[in-house]
Amino acid sequence: MYSILLSAGWPIWPLLIISIVGLAIVIERTWYLRQIQVFPKDCLETAFGLANAISNGKSITESEISSLKQSSLAGTLFACLLREKLQGNSADSAIEELQATAQSIWLKLDRYLGALATIATAAPLLGLFGTVVGMIEIFGSQGAINGGAGSPQQLAHGISVALYNTAFGLLIAIPALAAWRSLRSIANQRQRECEEFTRQLFKKLYPITASNIAP
């Protein structure tokens, strides 16, 4: 592997750096977007249990809502809605606060995905840059300038730089693009799940308003 890096020349190092960054993003996002991370096992039960308590006129503590908020991303949305109801705010006020909270949640779900898409786009361009550098080394050799055949070793090095960088750029771009599309789909799915469960909780807490705005 090290001999390949040496044969590919210095243009391979930017590609190697972005490949490491891309791999780190894929691992982090795959871990972060797990369903159990967004929706812990008891998160929904806790949220609807607290909603039932509020609907039945029972008292719940702020610490219970804070604990739900800290449990997960979905818990943050549920806690926001429960706190609005507990404070006696109207449905319109709850929706406004919920939308603001949801925006921050969606940003967390989408975090680093833009960087991964940039890596998938930039890798072939960096590979092409390495190819151009290799071609410059070929045609810029002393023998080529003087009209000769040039040094075979220098010609071989220039060709290896060109081909290795092209191949390595594609080798990074294709998995990065596939990973980005997959993680983008998972993030969208988690967002839809958050919206659906939050809608159900809203209907539980504000039944009359929810029925009025239902299609």
Residue pairs with C-beta under 8 A, 6 or more apart in sequence:
4 164
5 12
5 13
5 16
7 157
7 160
7 161
7 164
8 130
8 160
8 161
8 164
8 165
8 168
9 130
9 133
9 134
9 137
9 157
9 160
9 161
9 164
9 165
10 133
11 126
11 129
11 130
11 133
11 134
11 161
11 165
12 130
12 164
12 165
12 168
14 126
15 123
15 126
15 127
15 130
15 165
15 168
15 169
15 172
16 168
18 119
18 122
18 123
18 126
18 172
19 123
19 172
21 115
21 119
22 116
22 119
22 120
22 172
22 176
22 179
25 112
25 113
25 115
25 116
25 119
26 116
26 176
26 179
26 183
28 112
29 111
29 112
29 113
29 116
29 183
29 187
30 183
31 37
32 111
33 109
33 183
33 186
33 187
33 190
35 190
35 193
37 72
37 73
38 72
38 73
38 74
38 109
38 190
38 193
38 194
39 72
39 74
39 193
39 197
40 71
40 72
40 75
43 68
43 71
43 72
43 74
43 75
43 78
44 74
44 197
46 68
46 71
46 75
47 68
47 75
47 78
47 79
47 82
47 197
47 201
48 201
48 204
50 60
50 64
50 65
50 68
50 82
51 82
51 85
51 201
51 204
51 205
52 204
53 59
53 60
54 60
54 82
54 85
54 86
54 205
55 204
55 205
60 82
60 86
65 79
65 82
65 83
65 86
66 79
68 75
68 78
68 79
68 82
69 75
69 76
69 78
69 79
69 80
73 105
73 108
73 109
73 190
73 194
74 193
74 194
74 197
74 198
76 101
76 105
77 98
77 101
77 102
77 105
77 194
77 198
78 197
78 198
78 201
80 97
80 98
80 101
81 94
81 98
81 198
81 201
81 202
81 205
82 201
82 205
84 93
84 94
84 97
84 98
85 94
85 205
85 206
89 97
91 202
91 206
91 209
91 210
94 202
94 205
94 206
95 202
98 198
98 202
102 194
102 195
102 198
105 194
106 191
109 187
109 190
109 191
110 187
113 180
113 183
113 184
113 187
116 176
116 179
116 180
116 183
117 180
119 172
119 173
119 176
120 172
120 173
120 176
120 177
120 180
121 173
123 169
123 170
123 172
123 173
123 176
124 169
124 170
124 173
125 169
126 165
126 169
127 165
127 166
127 167
127 168
127 169
127 170
127 172
127 173
128 165
128 166
128 169
129 165
130 161
130 162
130 164
130 165
130 166
130 168
130 169
131 161
131 162
131 163
131 165
131 166
132 162
133 161
133 162
133 165
134 158
134 159
134 160
134 161
134 162
134 163
134 165
135 158
135 162
136 158
137 154
137 157
137 158
137 161
138 144
138 150
138 154
138 155
138 158
138 159
138 162
141 150
141 151
141 154
141 155
141 158
142 150
142 151
143 149
143 150
143 151
143 154
144 150
149 155
202 210
203 210
203 211
